[in-house]
Amino acid sequence: MFIGEFNHSLDIKGRIALPKKFRSDLEKGLVITKGLDNCLWIYTMEEWNNLAKKLVNLPISQSDTRAFSRIMLAGAMDVTLDSQGRIVIPEYLRTYANINKKVIIAGLYDRLELWDQEKWDEYKSKTESKVDELAERLGELGI
């Protein structure tokens, strides 16, 4: 389970150290891909395989499912932790998420999200300003 918010920096080689508390879950390999809202998603290999199976079972006759599958699957890269708990974020993914130096790593239970710090601050501020409205909608869903 991934939870929490962490501030990290991207080094000159495009590497980022992942929080120590998550490393043991990621040692067997991980996948980084394009997420929604211009962030990146990191999955354990097991979670990625579960998601990928769902994506490949979507109807290919629908353009929106083809498009989403392409973004998620073709945009993905399997990576491994180095001895210092770092991963290299491919340049095309850094560009997609506009990640330059300061990065927020957010734990969202089954995945990690990587955000450019400025974008995260904007997103969080906007979302927190309407938390009551969001809670009410979720209440309608039984949460």
Secondary structure, 3 states (H helix, E strand, C coil): CEEEEEEEECCCCCEEECCHHHHHHHCCCEEEEECHHHCEEEEEHHHHHHHHHHHHCCCCCCHHHHHHHHHHHHCCEEECCCCCCEEECCHHHHHHCCCCCEEEEEEEECCEEEEEHHHHHHHHHHHHCCHHHHHHHHHHCCC
